[in-house]
Amino acid sequence: MYAGFVIAFILCFFTSLLNKENAGSLLSGYNTMSDERKKKVDFKGIVKIYKIVFYSISAYLVFVSLINLFIDNLKFIFIAMTLGLSWGFIPLFFLGSTYDKNVYKPWELWFQRFMVAFLFLGGLFVTYLIYTTPLNELTSNNL
């Protein structure tokens, strides 16, 4: 299964395109910010954090895919990739806020917390579904 290598390549490719000059157009929410809110965002720091997180997720996916070449356990690869992709993006919420000095409305803060909980619990739930699904249903050609 080479999905981990493909996903890692795609993440690395798009991460390599990200720099301080184009961060405003590539990062969500920036285009809708007012000019005074844009001044409170340190894009150099945010780009650095994004690159660290995305390259780390890519390295994790390559590592899991390499393990899968030697250990033929399909459930392991599905579970490891699910957790890596869902939990891997959680640090962006915590580390990114150090470079954004804007004051957000309460509903915006609650939405961020909801997304962190969704990524964490969603990863656990999908992992549970993979773990409890019989192996022949995971590998059937009827997908």
N, C-alpha and C positions, 0 to 999 in steps of 0.2 A: 504494500500500500504506500503510494508515493504522495498522498494528499498533504502530508506534513511538509514535505519539501516544496511542493507547489505553493502552499499558503505562505510559507516562510519567504520564498522568493518574491511573491507579490507584496508582502509586507515590507521587505527590504527595498524593493524597487520604489514603492510610493514614499517610503521614509527618506530615501536618498534624494527625492525631488523636493523635500521640505527644507526651506531655509528661511532666514529672517525676512527676506524681501517678499516672498510669496505666502508667508504664514497667514497673513490677514485674509487672503482669499481661500486658503485651504482649510483653515480651522473654523469650525461651525460657530455661529453666533457673532463673529467679529463684524461682519458686514452690516448687521442690524444695530450695532452699538453706536451711541452718539460719540461725537468727537472727544468730548471730555472724558468719557468712559474708556475710549481707546488709549488715551494718554496714560491711564493707570495700569495698563497691561504691559509687562516686560516680555516681548515676543522672543527675544534672544534666549531668555531662560526657559520659556515654554517650549520652544523648538528643541532645546537641549533635553528637556524632560521627555518629550515625545519620542525623540530619537533613541534615548536610553530604553524606554519602555518597549517601543516597537522592535528594536533590535534584540532585546532580551526575550521577548515572546518568540521571535524568529529563531533565535538560538535554541530555546526550549523545544520548539517544534522539530527542529533538525535533530536534536538529541533524542527525542522520543521516537522519531522516524528511524534513526540509526539503531536504537534498541530493538525496534520492531523487525529489523532485518535479521537479527540473531535470535530473537525470542518470538515465536509465532503465536501470539495471543491477541486475537482480534479485539476482545473486550478491553484489554489493557490500552491498546492504541486509541480506541474510541473515547474511553474515559479520560485518558491523559490529555488528549487534544481538546476535549470539551472543557476540562478544568483549566487548561492552559489558556484557551481563548477567552473563556468567560471571566476567570479570576485575574488574568494578565492585565486587563484594562482598568482594574480597580485602582491601582496606584496613581493613575492620571487624575483622579478626583482629589486625592490628598496632596500630591506633589504639585499639581498645577495651580492650586489655590495660593501657594506661596508667591507666585509671580503675578497674581491678579489681585490688585488692591481695591477693587470696586466693592461697594456695599450692595448686597443683593436683597431683594424682597424675601419675606419669609416663605412664600410659595416656591420661589426659585431654589432656596436652600433645601426645602423638603423634597423637591423634585430630584435634586442631586442625591440626597440620601436614599430616595426611592430607587434610583438607578443603581446605586452601589448595592443595595439589598437585592434588587432584581438580578444583577449579575452574579452575586454570591449564591443566593438561594436558587436561582435558575440553573446555575452550573451544578449545584448539588442535586436538584430534581432530575435534570437530564441524565446525570451520572447514575442516579438510582434507576431510572428507566432502562438505561443501557445494561446495567448490572443484572436486573431482573428479567430482561428479555432473553429467551432461549437463543443460543448461538445460531441455530439454523434460520431463525427469523432475521437476524442481522445480516446474514450472507445470502439471502434468497435473491433470485434474479427477478422477482416480481416487484422490486422497488421501482 
